[in-house]
Each structure stands twice: as C-alpha cells, then as structure tokens.
C-alpha cells in the first residue's frame, strides 16, 4: 500500500465476498503521475475489446495507436470473475485505499459499479481522463449527492488551475455537462460490447448505474448546488 511517497505506485484493492468460500479480489496499481492503470494489456484480448468493435461514435482514437478499447480491456477480468453473478445478488464489499478501509454489504451491481467507475477513470480513455482527480481521491460507493459534490468541486478546481495558466475559465459548469454527456455515449456503447461477452446482467447493470449518474448530473447540478448553498454562507458576503 502506498505510504504517501508520490513516487510510489498507488494501490486500491477491491475485495468481493460472495460467501465464505467465494471471493474475488482486484488490486489496481496506478501510476502516481499519470494515474493510469499500470498493468500490461493482454495480447490475447477477446474480439469484443478491439477498438473498432462497436466503437463509441465519438471515440478520438484509431486502431493504429490503440488496437483495443482502453475501457473494454479493463472489463475483461471483471466479466470473467462475475459472469455467474446476477445483479441483485448480495455480497460484502471491502475497499482498501491509502490509510482507509471501507466495507459494506450491498448488491453486486452497486459494488461492481464502484469498481468500474474507478477503472474507467484510470483506463486511459480520453473521455474518462477528466475523472482522474476523483480516482486519486477515490470514494467507494459514493452516493449520487456525494458524486455531484465531488464532480463539481473537481471541475471548479480545474478551472482555478486553468486561470493560473492564463486560460479561459468556465464557472457555469458547461464543460462539466459536456464531459458527462460524452460519458453517457461511452457507457451506452460499452454495454453493447458487454452483450457479446457476458451471460449475466451484473456487469451491464453496474454500467447502467454509472450511466444513470452520467445522465443525472447535468440535470441536477444547478438544483443540487442551490440546495447546499447555505453550507457556504461563511464564504459569501451579504
């Protein structure tokens, strides 16, 4: 586990306990500078991971520079391990990050969704790279309200850094809404890929949860932010 030295690989471990004799573990090793997953991509990746197999309509990659879809590659081991698990199965999830352990008894789809959100952000996909700051300070099993708060906070901090470099800034969050719109297109395409790879619904439904958030956040940003404005009264001059 990372001890705080930024030169060290960041480790985040997900442990899924279906029962006392059935558990699956995923340990993500993230490059401390790029926050990309550092594992080697398999040369024997299945056909459905090829970039041009049901490729996202807005994908900026080409098969010469990226023969496989970065997000799809991340899904291979997840699908293999959960292909006999259905979405409503109950399991115990334990997530171990730097200095913290989170555990919860929840549904398969919710726990897998939490893992996939982290994997997508660190996969190297150009449309999910924007979520790397949230991945670095990963909050497992975040509620929709927590996700809205974290996403808007992340985006506004990015605008602070942009201003420091003399770039235009966006305080209306239009760029964040576009990011989530692109994420929605990605999630839809990934579900189509999974249809060719999995016989059960747990992984597909986990992505559906992510997609619900992607659809919800642009709609509720203004209403939700207004509802918590009173928390920031100390910062606002009357």
Buried (B, 14 or more C-beta within 10 A) or exposed (E): BBEEEEEEEBBBBBBBBBEEEEBBEBEBBBEBEEBBBBEEBEEEBBEBBBBEBBBBEEBEBEEEEBBBBBBBBBBBBBBEBBEEBEBEBEBBBBBBBBEEEBBBEBBBBBBBBBBBBBBBBBBBBBBBBBBBBBBBEBBBBBEBEEBBBBBBEBBBEBBEEBEEEEEEBBEEBEBBBEBBBBBBBBBBBBBEBBEEBBEBBBBBBBBBBBBBBBBBBBEBBEEBBEEEEEEEEEEEEE
